Structure formats: C-alpha cells, structure tokens
Amino acid sequence: MGFWGSYVVCRSQTPLDGIHAVVERHDGIDEHEHRPGGWQIGRCPGPELADDGPALLAELADETGAPALTGFVLDSDTVFVEGFSAGGGHWRACLVREAAEAYCEDDEEDFDAEFPPPEAAAHAAAVWAREAGLLPDPSGLLEVFAVEDAFFAEELFFRLLDLLGIGPAEQ
C-alpha cells in the first residue's frame, strides 16, 4: 500500500506547524523539509487537506505572503496538484493522468475540465512559479505532467518542485 496524504509547499519563515491555515485543518506534519529561498515542504497523512484545497491555499498564501502549492497523493499512484497565487488565482493539475482519471471515474464531474491536459498544466505551473519569483523549466514541466506511469507518484511531485525552481533540500 502506498502513501495517502498531502504535501504542503510554501515560502515562510514560520515553520509549517506554526502556520494557522495548516494547523486548523490537520493534526500534524510527519515529515518536514526546508529548501533554499525559505521554501518548506510538509507531509500530512490522510485526506483532510485535500478536502479544502482552494480555501487552504488562499489562506496559506495570505498568511505567508507568497504563492502556495499542495499535492494530494492517492496510494502513491497519482498526485492531484493545486496551486494558488494572489495574481494568478487557483489552478489544478494531476500527475500520472491515467491513474488520476481512474480514481475519478465515479465522480460526476468532467475530468478534462477539472484537470487540464499536460500542456495547459505545464503552462499554469510555470505562471505560478514565475509569480513566486522562481525560474521554472517549461519543457521539463511538460514532460513531468505527461508521464504516464510511475512506481511512486510522489517522486514525480518532488521532480515537479525541482522543475518549478524550488531547489533541492538544504543540507
């Protein structure tokens, strides 16, 4: 069985477990990573953060003063990615699209309308990254959103962060 839960990505001097937008929605962060430029990544097991993505991201961006991103991992098969920035608003995409679609097949929503194809997803992610003051790799973003199979989808999520310009973990 793979991982089920969310990754929260934000830029803040306040540790994630001290940020109200996260704390009010979840009991705890079981992994925490710092990246250059003040970026933090926290892993929160369970579905709680995924249930309130747009509101969480808007509050997180407001509280930190910077764009924010989440990735909800479903059994390590796929990742639903959501981002928010004050200027660009909310956007959604998915990694390992076929697996994501399989998880949504019983939903009554239009999957393609909810989760844009790789080209549009890569564009939205690059716009988000630029608004965050990062230097994204547009062709790399397109490649990661087009991956059709992954043993651990969360590894793709971390690749996505690298391609957005959120550098490797601080040593």
DAQUI-V123860 format. One record per pair of residues at least 6 apart in sequence whose ideal C-beta (glycine too) atoms are under 8 Angstrom apart, sorted by sequence separation. I is the first residue (numbers start at 1). J is the second residue. If there is no record, write none. Layout:
BEGIN
{{I;J} {I;J}}
END
This chain:
BEGIN
{{10;16} {16;22} {17;23} {34;40} {35;41} {61;67} {73;79} {74;80} {84;90} {94;100} {115;121} {129;135} {130;136} {150;156} {162;168} {12;19} {22;29} {33;40} {49;56} {61;68} {72;79} {83;90} {84;91} {104;111} {129;136} {8;16} {32;40} {33;41} {60;68} {71;79} {72;80} {82;90} {83;91} {116;124} {10;19} {32;41} {33;42} {71;80} {82;91} {147;156} {32;42} {71;81} {72;82} {82;92} {101;111} {104;114} {126;136} {17;28} {31;42} {32;43} {57;68} {70;81} {71;82} {81;92} {100;111} {125;136} {17;29} {31;43} {57;69} {69;81} {70;82} {80;92} {81;93} {126;138} {144;156} {16;29} {29;42} {30;43} {57;70} {69;82} {70;83} {80;93} {81;94} {8;22} {29;43} {30;44} {56;70} {69;83} {80;94} {81;95} {101;115} {17;32} {29;44} {30;45} {68;83} {69;84} {79;94} {100;115} {123;138} {126;141} {144;159} {145;160} {16;32} {28;44} {67;83} {68;84} {78;94} {79;95} {122;138} {125;141} {144;160} {15;32} {53;70} {67;84} {68;85} {78;95} {79;96} {26;44} {67;85} {78;96} {97;115} {53;72} {67;86} {77;96} {78;97} {122;141} {141;160} {144;163} {22;42} {26;46} {50;70} {80;100} {97;117} {121;141} {122;142} {125;145} {8;29} {27;48} {49;70} {67;88} {78;99} {79;100} {94;115} {97;118} {22;44} {26;48} {50;72} {77;99} {78;100} {92;114} {93;115} {122;144} {141;163} {25;48} {26;49} {49;72} {61;84} {92;115} {93;116} {119;142} {122;145} {140;163} {141;164} {16;40} {25;49} {60;84} {61;85} {71;95} {92;116} {118;142} {121;145} {13;38} {15;40} {17;42} {47;72} {57;82} {61;86} {74;99} {78;103} {11;37} {12;38} {16;42} {57;83} {58;84} {74;100} {77;103} {137;163} {11;38} {22;49} {25;52} {53;80} {57;84} {93;120} {94;121} {118;145} {136;163} {11;39} {12;40} {54;82} {93;121} {118;146} {136;164} {137;165} {10;39} {11;40} {53;82} {74;103} {136;165} {9;39} {10;40} {50;80} {54;84} {134;164} {135;165} {9;40} {25;56} {93;124} {134;165} {8;40} {9;41} {58;90} {93;125} {132;164} {134;166} {8;41} {57;90} {91;124} {132;165} {7;41} {8;42} {22;56} {91;125} {7;42} {21;56} {80;115} {125;160} {129;164} {7;43} {8;44} {54;90} {88;124} {91;127} {128;164} {129;165} {6;43} {7;44} {91;128} {5;43} {6;44} {21;59} {22;60} {125;163} {126;164} {5;44} {20;59} {21;60} {53;92} {88;127} {125;164} {5;45} {6;46} {81;121} {88;128} {4;45} {5;46} {6;47} {8;49} {19;60} {21;62} {83;124} {3;45} {4;46} {5;47} {6;48} {21;63} {83;125} {4;47} {6;49} {20;63} {85;128} {88;131} {5;49} {6;50} {19;63} {81;125} {87;131} {19;64} {83;128} {86;131} {85;131} {85;132} {97;145} {95;144} {10;60} {14;64} {95;145} {98;148} {10;61} {12;63} {96;147} {97;148} {98;149} {8;60} {12;64} {93;145} {95;147} {96;148} {11;64} {96;149} {10;64} {12;66} {96;150} {99;153} {11;66} {95;150} {10;66} {11;67} {96;153} {10;68} {95;153} {9;68} {10;69} {69;128} {8;68} {9;69} {96;156} {8;69} {9;70} {67;128} {95;156} {8;70} {9;71} {95;157} {7;70} {6;70} {7;71} {67;131} {6;71} {67;132} {95;160} {6;72} {7;73} {66;132} {5;72} {6;73} {5;73} {4;73} {3;73} {4;74} {2;73} {4;75} {3;75} {2;75} {3;76} {1;75} {2;76} {79;153} {2;77} {76;151} {78;153} {79;154} {76;152} {77;153} {81;157} {76;153} {79;156} {76;154} {79;157} {74;153} {81;160} {73;153} {73;154} {71;154} {73;157} {71;157} {71;160} {69;161} {69;164} {37;133} {41;161} {11;132} {35;161} {39;166} {39;167} {37;166} {37;167} {35;166} {36;167} {35;167} {36;168} {35;168} {35;169} {36;170} {34;169} {35;170} {33;169} {34;170} {7;154} {3;152} {2;152} {7;157} {2;153} {3;154} {9;161} {9;166}}
END
